[in-house]
Amino acid sequence: DITAILAAGIKIQLGVEVGRDITVRELRAAYDAVVLAVGLQESKTLSVPGADHPGVLKALPFLQQANRGEKPAIGSRVLVVGGGDVAMDVARTAVRLGAGEVNVICLESREEMPAKTWEIEEALEEGVGLINGYGPQEVVVDDHQILGLRAQKVRHVFDASGRFNPVFEPDAVITQPCDTIILAIGQRPGREYIHDSGLAVDDRGFIVIDQEFLHTSVEGVFACGEIAEGPGLAIEAIASGHKAAVI
């Protein structure tokens, strides 16, 4: 893909972080139009006791390391938190990196999991275990070592109107043994590029755009993909990019 882009005559400037090395305002001053297609580059975290332990990893940095050919530091018993496609990707990657036991734990039942059916089935074929219907409550740590994740049984994930609103069983708690926990519970926008940009963002950190023309609050600056539309399929982000190019 990169080779094809370069062959089309597009220039790529590497090693530049927008918001730190150059601002959106400076880019706009240098170009007729600026399109922000930065995606959701930060992994969400848990706000439970022990979640700040160094053995609790985030999905995106873990996958980035693996994709660069590096070997992230994981133990022999890995527990992935989350029920989406990224969680399946993380779990299968952990298996390929040599973890002896890899399990996925998520709030949803098997039927409610947001991951695609084939992603789940292929993860199971690679030896990944599934623990459905439990939500994280505490990372169990002793003498600076992770021993497991304490999780509570979920009565239901969604309320009567279909909104995400988990309710837990009061006394139904398990502790799943593990020595490494990888969080794959969703992504959120980064904040660096916002610095001195003048861009309007909503309360979730997504760039506010005109849905028809993808225009931001800054004249000549457009935004497309997940940073403006919210989480979705990769092909939807690609379609958004096509729309921005046509506009």
Long-range contacts (C-beta under 8 A, 24 or more apart in sequence): 17-192, 18-192, 18-193, 19-191, 19-192, 19-193, 19-194, 19-195, 19-196, 19-197, 20-192, 20-195, 23-195, 23-196, 23-197, 24-193, 24-196, 24-197, 24-198, 24-199, 24-218, 24-221, 25-196, 25-197, 25-198, 25-218, 28-218, 28-219, 28-220, 28-221, 32-220, 33-220, 33-221, 33-222, 34-220, 34-221, 34-222, 35-221, 35-222, 35-223, 35-224, 35-241, 35-244, 35-245, 36-193, 36-207, 36-216, 36-221, 36-222, 36-223, 36-224, 36-227, 36-228, 37-223, 37-224, 37-225, 37-227, 37-237, 37-241, 37-244, 38-189, 38-190, 38-193, 38-225, 38-227, 39-187, 39-225, 39-226, 39-227, 39-237, 40-187, 40-188, 40-189, 40-190, 40-226, 40-227, 40-231, 41-187, 41-189, 41-190, 42-187, 42-188, 42-189, 42-190, 43-183, 43-184, 43-185, 43-186, 43-187, 43-188, 44-183, 44-185, 44-186, 44-187, 44-188, 45-183, 45-185, 46-81, 46-136, 46-183, 46-185, 48-136, 48-137, 48-138, 48-139, 49-138, 49-139, 50-138, 50-139, 50-140, 50-141, 50-146, 51-139, 51-183, 53-139, 53-141, 53-146, 53-181, 55-145, 55-146, 55-179, 55-180, 55-181, 56-139, 56-146, 56-181, 56-182, 56-183, 57-180, 57-181, 57-182, 57-183, 58-182, 58-183, 59-86, 59-87, 59-89, 59-90, 59-182, 59-183, 59-184, 60-187, 62-90, 62-93, 62-182, 63-89, 63-90, 63-93, 66-93, 66-97, 71-97, 72-97, 74-99, 74-180, 74-182, 75-99, 75-146, 75-178, 75-179, 75-180, 76-100, 76-101, 76-179, 77-101, 77-177, 77-178, 77-179, 77-180, 78-102, 78-103, 78-178, 78-179, 78-180, 78-181, 78-182, 79-103, 79-104, 79-105, 79-148, 79-149, 79-176, 79-178, 79-180, 79-181, 79-182, 80-104, 80-105, 80-181, 80-182, 80-184, 81-105, 81-106, 81-136, 81-149, 81-181, 81-182, 81-183, 81-184, 81-185, 82-106, 82-183, 82-184, 82-185, 82-186, 83-107, 83-108, 83-112, 83-113, 83-114, 83-115, 83-132, 84-113, 84-114, 84-115, 84-184, 84-186, 85-114, 85-115, 85-116, 85-119, 86-184, 86-187, 87-115, 87-184, 88-115, 88-119, 88-120, 88-122, 88-123, 88-128, 89-119, 89-184, 90-182, 90-184, 91-123, 91-128, 92-122, 92-123, 92-126, 92-128, 94-182, 95-126, 95-127, 95-128, 96-126, 99-180, 101-129, 101-178, 102-127, 102-128, 102-129, 103-128, 103-129, 103-130, 103-131, 103-176, 103-178, 104-128, 104-129, 104-130, 104-131, 105-131, 105-134, 105-136, 105-149, 105-151, 105-176, 106-130, 106-131, 106-132, 106-133, 106-134, 107-133, 107-134, 107-135, 107-154, 107-157, 107-166, 108-132, 108-133, 108-154, 108-157, 109-133, 109-157, 112-157, 112-158, 131-176, 134-174, 134-176, 135-166, 135-168, 137-173, 139-181, 140-175, 145-179, 146-178, 146-179, 146-180, 146-181, 147-175, 147-177, 147-178, 147-179, 148-175, 148-176, 148-177, 148-178, 149-175, 149-176, 149-178, 149-181, 150-174, 150-175, 151-175, 151-176, 186-231, 187-226, 187-231, 189-227, 204-230, 206-230, 213-247, 214-240, 214-243, 214-244, 214-247, 222-247
